[in-house]
Amino acid sequence: MVNLGGSSEEIRRMSQGAFPGGREGAGIGSSERNLRVCALADQIAGAFRRQLQSSDFPVDQDFFATGGASIVAAMCVADLRRSGTPLSINDVFVGRTPRKIAERVVDSESGA
């Protein structure tokens, strides 16, 4: 094994972060979690596109860094909740990108 300059515990934690969904204790399988996160991130990015009137909004783009304001975030949350997505305005403020917001929602649903 190659020493990456850290303890075995640090290396284990880094490798878990290197693979999407590779987190211990997740309530759902990592493949299922990844699919749910990707689908939800696409929905969130779509809501951001519509509200910001943008032709593109990548799932790793920061909502607030691209001109999103709190009132626009609230409108996005309202749109998404009407379609059955259980997220809060706090998820948007903390997550900031569609992918991170989706991860928060999926993990809270699964109890992770």
C-alpha atoms as a printed R data frame, in Angstrom:
    type eleno elety resid chain resno       x      y       z
1   ATOM     1    CA   MET     A     1   0.000  0.000   0.000
2   ATOM     2    CA   VAL     A     2   1.318  3.451  -0.881
3   ATOM     3    CA   ASN     A     3   1.583  5.873   2.039
4   ATOM     4    CA   LEU     A     4  -0.316  9.016   1.114
5   ATOM     5    CA   GLY     A     5   1.120 10.960   4.022
6   ATOM     6    CA   GLY     A     6  -1.673 10.412   6.521
7   ATOM     7    CA   SER     A     7  -2.834  7.941   9.111
8   ATOM     8    CA   SER     A     8  -4.836  4.937   7.964
9   ATOM     9    CA   GLU     A     9  -7.967  6.568   9.449
10  ATOM    10    CA   GLU     A    10  -7.361  9.781   7.468
11  ATOM    11    CA   ILE     A    11  -6.766  7.797   4.278
12  ATOM    12    CA   ARG     A    12  -9.976  5.785   4.845
13  ATOM    13    CA   ARG     A    13 -11.997  8.986   5.295
14  ATOM    14    CA   MET     A    14 -10.431 10.581   2.195
15  ATOM    15    CA   SER     A    15 -11.160  7.527   0.061
16  ATOM    16    CA   GLN     A    16 -14.800  7.530   1.183
17  ATOM    17    CA   GLY     A    17 -15.074 11.143   0.068
18  ATOM    18    CA   ALA     A    18 -13.500 10.296  -3.276
19  ATOM    19    CA   PHE     A    19 -16.393  8.101  -4.316
20  ATOM    20    CA   PRO     A    20 -19.887  9.617  -4.471
21  ATOM    21    CA   GLY     A    21 -22.155  8.014  -1.918
22  ATOM    22    CA   GLY     A    22 -19.284  6.206  -0.203
23  ATOM    23    CA   ARG     A    23 -20.334  7.316   3.247
24  ATOM    24    CA   GLU     A    24 -20.673  4.970   6.162
25  ATOM    25    CA   GLY     A    25 -24.023  4.642   7.845
26  ATOM    26    CA   ALA     A    26 -26.095  5.696   4.856
27  ATOM    27    CA   GLY     A    27 -29.637  4.408   5.172
28  ATOM    28    CA   ILE     A    28 -29.797  3.434   1.503
29  ATOM    29    CA   GLY     A    29 -27.278  1.761  -0.810
30  ATOM    30    CA   SER     A    30 -24.711  4.057  -2.358
31  ATOM    31    CA   SER     A    31 -25.860  3.316  -5.932
32  ATOM    32    CA   GLU     A    32 -29.477  4.080  -5.084
33  ATOM    33    CA   ARG     A    33 -28.409  7.189  -3.194
34  ATOM    34    CA   ASN     A    34 -26.342  8.399  -6.158
35  ATOM    35    CA   LEU     A    35 -29.271  7.944  -8.534
36  ATOM    36    CA   ARG     A    36 -31.613  9.828  -6.220
37  ATOM    37    CA   VAL     A    37 -29.083 12.630  -5.699
38  ATOM    38    CA   CYS     A    38 -28.482 12.981  -9.469
39  ATOM    39    CA   ALA     A    39 -32.194 13.037 -10.304
40  ATOM    40    CA   LEU     A    40 -32.974 15.549  -7.572
41  ATOM    41    CA   ALA     A    41 -29.970 17.733  -8.453
42  ATOM    42    CA   ASP     A    42 -31.269 17.907 -12.032
43  ATOM    43    CA   GLN     A    43 -34.714 18.966 -10.764
44  ATOM    44    CA   ILE     A    44 -33.203 21.629  -8.529
45  ATOM    45    CA   ALA     A    45 -30.963 22.912 -11.337
46  ATOM    46    CA   GLY     A    46 -34.062 23.114 -13.549
47  ATOM    47    CA   ALA     A    47 -35.891 25.220 -10.967
48  ATOM    48    CA   PHE     A    48 -32.848 27.490 -10.675
49  ATOM    49    CA   ARG     A    49 -32.693 27.815 -14.487
50  ATOM    50    CA   ARG     A    50 -36.361 28.793 -14.682
51  ATOM    51    CA   GLN     A    51 -36.232 31.327 -11.871
52  ATOM    52    CA   LEU     A    52 -32.936 32.858 -12.998
53  ATOM    53    CA   GLN     A    53 -34.034 32.725 -16.647
54  ATOM    54    CA   SER     A    54 -30.797 30.988 -17.569
55  ATOM    55    CA   SER     A    55 -30.259 28.563 -20.410
56  ATOM    56    CA   ASP     A    56 -27.866 26.486 -18.304
57  ATOM    57    CA   PHE     A    57 -27.291 25.837 -14.608
58  ATOM    58    CA   PRO     A    58 -24.754 23.068 -13.868
59  ATOM    59    CA   VAL     A    59 -25.429 20.950 -10.783
60  ATOM    60    CA   ASP     A    60 -22.161 22.097  -9.174
61  ATOM    61    CA   GLN     A    61 -22.781 25.805  -9.691
62  ATOM    62    CA   ASP     A    62 -23.328 27.995  -6.612
63  ATOM    63    CA   PHE     A    63 -26.816 29.513  -6.714
64  ATOM    64    CA   PHE     A    64 -25.876 32.702  -4.851
65  ATOM    65    CA   ALA     A    65 -22.598 33.244  -6.734
66  ATOM    66    CA   THR     A    66 -24.557 33.347 -10.005
67  ATOM    67    CA   GLY     A    67 -26.997 36.048  -9.043
68  ATOM    68    CA   GLY     A    68 -29.475 34.084  -6.970
69  ATOM    69    CA   ALA     A    69 -31.062 36.054  -4.146
70  ATOM    70    CA   SER     A    70 -32.992 34.862  -1.115
71  ATOM    71    CA   ILE     A    71 -36.375 35.769  -2.646
72  ATOM    72    CA   VAL     A    72 -35.516 33.805  -5.788
73  ATOM    73    CA   ALA     A    73 -34.379 30.877  -3.617
74  ATOM    74    CA   ALA     A    74 -37.745 30.998  -1.828
75  ATOM    75    CA   MET     A    75 -39.564 30.891  -5.180
76  ATOM    76    CA   CYS     A    76 -37.462 27.891  -6.260
77  ATOM    77    CA   VAL     A    77 -38.238 26.086  -2.997
78  ATOM    78    CA   ALA     A    78 -41.956 26.802  -3.433
79  ATOM    79    CA   ASP     A    79 -41.889 25.437  -7.005
80  ATOM    80    CA   LEU     A    80 -40.021 22.307  -5.953
81  ATOM    81    CA   ARG     A    81 -42.268 21.686  -2.941
82  ATOM    82    CA   ARG     A    82 -45.356 21.951  -5.178
83  ATOM    83    CA   SER     A    83 -43.877 19.140  -7.245
84  ATOM    84    CA   GLY     A    84 -43.394 17.008  -4.122
85  ATOM    85    CA   THR     A    85 -39.749 17.695  -3.306
86  ATOM    86    CA   PRO     A    86 -39.350 18.033   0.464
87  ATOM    87    CA   LEU     A    87 -36.719 20.722   0.768
88  ATOM    88    CA   SER     A    88 -36.442 23.904   2.775
89  ATOM    89    CA   ILE     A    89 -34.980 27.325   2.182
90  ATOM    90    CA   ASN     A    90 -32.289 26.358   4.701
91  ATOM    91    CA   ASP     A    91 -31.241 23.503   2.383
92  ATOM    92    CA   VAL     A    92 -30.575 26.083  -0.343
93  ATOM    93    CA   PHE     A    93 -28.658 28.432   1.969
94  ATOM    94    CA   VAL     A    94 -26.481 25.637   3.348
95  ATOM    95    CA   GLY     A    95 -26.082 23.480   0.220
96  ATOM    96    CA   ARG     A    96 -25.776 26.320  -2.306
97  ATOM    97    CA   THR     A    97 -25.326 24.009  -5.344
98  ATOM    98    CA   PRO     A    98 -28.015 21.712  -6.740
99  ATOM    99    CA   ARG     A    99 -25.873 18.650  -6.007
100 ATOM   100    CA   LYS     A   100 -25.157 19.559  -2.382
101 ATOM   101    CA   ILE     A   101 -28.783 20.536  -1.798
102 ATOM   102    CA   ALA     A   102 -29.894 17.201  -3.250
103 ATOM   103    CA   GLU     A   103 -27.439 15.347  -1.021
104 ATOM   104    CA   ARG     A   104 -28.870 17.098   2.049
105 ATOM   105    CA   VAL     A   105 -32.443 16.211   1.076
106 ATOM   106    CA   VAL     A   106 -31.700 12.576   0.202
107 ATOM   107    CA   ASP     A   107 -29.634 12.063   3.349
108 ATOM   108    CA   SER     A   108 -32.315 13.613   5.565
109 ATOM   109    CA   GLU     A   109 -34.965 11.383   3.968
110 ATOM   110    CA   SER     A   110 -32.873  8.269   4.601
111 ATOM   111    CA   GLY     A   111 -31.836  9.265   8.097
112 ATOM   112    CA   ALA     A   112 -28.122  9.370   7.231
